[in-house]
Amino acid sequence: MASTRLMQTADGRKFWKIIVSAGREQQYTERFYWPLKANGDPVAEKTALRELDKAVADFERRCACGEVLTRKVQKEIAAQERAKAAEEARRAAEEAAKIKTLKQYGESVFMPAKKINCAEKTRAYYQYSLDKHLYPAFGDLPIQNISSAQLSAFFLKLKESGLAHSTITGIYVTCNQLFKQAYLDESISRNPMDRVQRPRQRKEEQKKGVEAFTADELKSILSLLDDESLKWRCFVRLLIDTGIRRGEACALRWENIDLKDNSALIKENICYTPEKGVYIDVTKTGRERVVYFSQEVASLLKQYRNEQIAATSRRKARLIKDKQPLQFEKIAIPDYVFTERGNSEPMHPDAVNRFFQKFGKKHGIEIHAHKLRHSFASLAIVNGSDIASVSEVLGHADKATTLRVYSHADEESKRRAAGIVAAAIKQA
């Protein structure tokens, strides 16, 4: 027998939590949102309850037929899949002794192991480094015979070719990981990468600090945003106010926005790889965090939400007019804050890059999402925020990361602190 409980999301959407219990260890749950009219207004309670009864009956049927899995069963299936993958990796490692070339090792042992242990984007970058650089150079060579001198010459050639330092470093990391794993599983008797120096930046690539905007520059950017759509005004101002990552902003859902407290729960990240396409992942560190924004941003978000609801109503009204009832059910008020144009899917992270390229070219400035993140951190530290708080807001794994990246801002804040103390003594 199913039970229901009327609840409400942070942005005010009502829904029933449907619960079907089949014993202490077996509980199935599903949400049924209060139905809306074509204009976006909620239907009458009597109509909503009638639709709820249908949803409950359908959910009970699906539970009885085994179409719905409990969370416990889902975890068990995931554990079985991990065990199966681990067993396949073990068998692949046993075959390593038969592998002769670097490409054979990469395809049969290294990448299958990374598929288990790495995030999708990291795995994709390893694959790119192998396919584009390492396989063409060393793929057909016996992995046991590749020397430190050959690898050093390879990285020197990459540097002379003009590749960016960050790209060369990524290739180095991939190569180092591959040979380290081969040495640990005894596919090779020595690790040639132990004697290969990590590539250094060219003098012209070295920067004194991270690229960040000043407070005056950000003020100017905010004024330029007045000519942009409400969606992009919300997006850019949210990045400036919070320092969140591009993918974290794209993954934001309305249920995680609190417009009373002016806060957002950051718990997901939208990523893209050519192989997998757009997908939702956990945050970079795997931890959730809360960030806060200004009242101005809260007001913009409220306007933007109302605009989304109105746009959804207009699309539904057009379908009714065009007599397309089958398409009607596919249109819903978006769960995501920032969506693709014309639908409720989360915005593609590359759309952010395209916007900033167009915006920067139009106004003659170099701007991207990560520069706004750097600007938030630098200004916060210089103006008195402690490293621990900034590290928490940015979602860094530890404070050491924040100190390393923003040491210049920390030094400036120390100088200001010294000046404040000196001024206080003089005024005493």
Helices and strands as residue ranges (DSSP letters): E 2-8, E 14-21, E 27-33, H 45-64, H 71-94, G 95-98, H 102-105, I 106-110, H 111-117, H 120-129, I 130-134, H 135-138, G 143-145, H 148-160, H 165-184, G 192-195, G 203-205, H 215-224, G 225-227, H 230-242, H 246-250, G 254-256, E 257-258, E 263-266, E 269-273, E 277-281, E 289-292, H 295-321, H 325-328, H 349-363, H 369-382, H 387-394, H 399-405, H 407-427
